[in-house]
Amino acid sequence: MALIGSNKRKTLTASSIVPDNTIDISSQLRVIKEGNATSDLERLCYKNCPVIKIPGVKNTAAFNPPTLIDMNRRPLVYKITSTLNSMDRTNRTKINTFRVLVELFNFCDDRNYSEILSVTTIKMYIESLVSSYHSGIKGKTLIQKQSTLRSFIKEFDPKLLKELNPYFFSFPHDSQSVIPYSDNHLKMITESLEKIYSYYADCIENNKTPTKFPLESSNGKKVRAVKGNLNLDQWKFDLSRAAYFLTCLYTGLNSGPLLSLKHDDISIDSFKEVSRGIYKLSTVKGRQGGRVNYLDVGFTRKAKDFLKNWLYISKNLLSETNEYVYPKVIKGGNPPIFNRS
C-alpha cells in the first residue's frame, strides 16, 4: 500500500486495540427496571444471589451489605446477561425471567451444584417443581416458572432445550378461580374498616399519635399484617385507605372518580336529599366549565355522615394544604394522587 507524503502506518499493540463498538459486558444493562421492580444480574455471580447495592441507585432504607461469596461463574452470568438483554421481550417479562433464574441458582447453591444450566441440574430443578405440586402448590404458579425457564433456554441454548424437552412436566391448570365475596364477608370487611377509621380518625381529631393497630389477631394481639417500618405516617395512610374503601362500599363508585376527587370539587354543604333517607352528592368541576355533577352517596344517613366527617379530617390530615380527598401519605408528604395499587 502506497503512503502519500509524510503519512506513516500507526503501530499498536494487541492489548491497546479497543474497537469503538466494544462494550464492557459486566456493565451491559446489568440492571433492568420496570416500575418499582428491579433486577440486578450481578447478584447471580454470588452464592445464594444476595441483594447488593446498585451503583447510582439511592436506597430509601438502611442497607447492610451482605457477605459476598464469589462462585466463579462470571462467564456464565455474562452470557445470561447478554441473552436476557437481547430477548425480544418486555422488561416485566425479563424481570420475571430473572426471578426464576435466581430461584434456579439458589437451588444449585443449596445443593453445591456447580453446573447450573445443564441437563442434569435443570432436570432435578423440574423434579423439585413436580414435588412442590404434589405437596399442594397449585399448578398455575409452577407452569409459569417452567414456561419462563423454557423460553429463556430457547434463547440461551436451543440444543440444551432439545435435550431437556423429555423432562418438562405437564402441570394441570387446577388453580382455583376467583370467588366473589359473600354478604357475610363484606360485612366483616366493613366492620374492620370502620374500626380502623374510627380509631385513627379520633387520633387526628384529638391530635394524638396512635400507640397500637386497632384490629386484633385471632389470639387477641394488636398486630398489623403489613408493617410500615419506613413510613412514620403509615397510620395516616391506613386511615386514608380505610376511608377510600368505605366510600367504595357505601357508594358503589369506581376508583377513577374517587381517586381524582379534590377538595375544590366538593364541600360539606354539597349533599342533597332527593327523598327520605336517600342522598346525592353534588360536585363542581371547574375543568368541566363549572358543571354540577351528582354522585350517588348511598341509601342511609350513615353514608352521608361518614363522608362529611372524612372531608373534615382529610383537610387536616397533612400539615400543608391537602389537595386530594383521598391522599397518599408518605412521611408527611402528599404525592399527587392516591396509588391505585
C-alpha positions, 0 to 999 in steps of 0.5 A: 500500500502506497503512503502519500507524503509524510503519512506513516502506518500507526503501530499498536499493540494487541492489548491497546486495540479497543474497537469503538463498538466494544462494550464492557459486558459486566456493565451491559444493562446489568440492571433492568427496571420496570416500575418499582421492580428491579433486577440486578444480574450481578447478584447471580455471580454470588452464592445464594444471589444476595441483594447488593447495592446498585451503583447510582441507585439511592436506597430509601432504607438502611442497607447492610451489605451482605457477605459476598461469596464469589462462585466463579461463574462470571462467564456464565452470568455474562452470557445470561446477561447478554441473552436476557438483554437481547430477548425480544421481550418486555422488561416485566417479562425479563424481570420475571425471567430473572426471578426464576433464574435466581430461584434456579441458582439458589437451588444449585447453591443449596445443593453445591451444584456447580453446573447450573444450566445443564441437563442434569441440574435443570432436570432435578430443578423440574423434579423439585417443581413436580414435588412442590405440586404434589405437596399442594402448590397449585399448578398455575404458579409452577407452569409459569416458572417452567414456561419462563425457564423454557423460553429463556433456554430457547434463547440461551441454548436451543440444543440444551432445550432439545435435550431437556424437552423429555423432562418438562412436566405437564402441570394441570391448570387446577388453580382455583378461580376467583370467588366473589365475596359473600354478604357475610364477608363484606360485612366483616370487611366493613366492620374492620374498616370502620374500626380502623377509621374510627380509631385513627380518625379520633387520633387526628381529631384529638391530635394524638399519635396512635400507640397500637393497630386497632384490629386484633389477631385471632389470639387477641394481639394488636398486630398489623399484617403489613408493617410500615417500618419506613413510613412514620405516617403509615397510620395516616395512610391506613386511615386514608385507605380505610376511608377510600374503601368505605366510600367504595362500599357505601357508594358503589363508585369506581376508583377513577372518580374517587381517586381524582376527587379534590377538595375544590370539587366538593364541600360539606354543604354539597349533599342533597336529599332527593327523598327520605333517607336517600342522598346525592352528592353534588360536585363542581368541576371547574375543568368541566366549565363549572358543571354540577355533577351528582354522585350517588352517596348511598341509601342511609344517613350513615353514608352521608355522615361518614363522608362529611366527617372524612372531608373534615379530617382529610383537610387536616390530615397533612400539615400543608394544604391537602389537595386530594380527598383521598391522599397518599401519605408518605412521611408527611408528604402528599404525592399527587394522587392516591396509588391505585395499587 
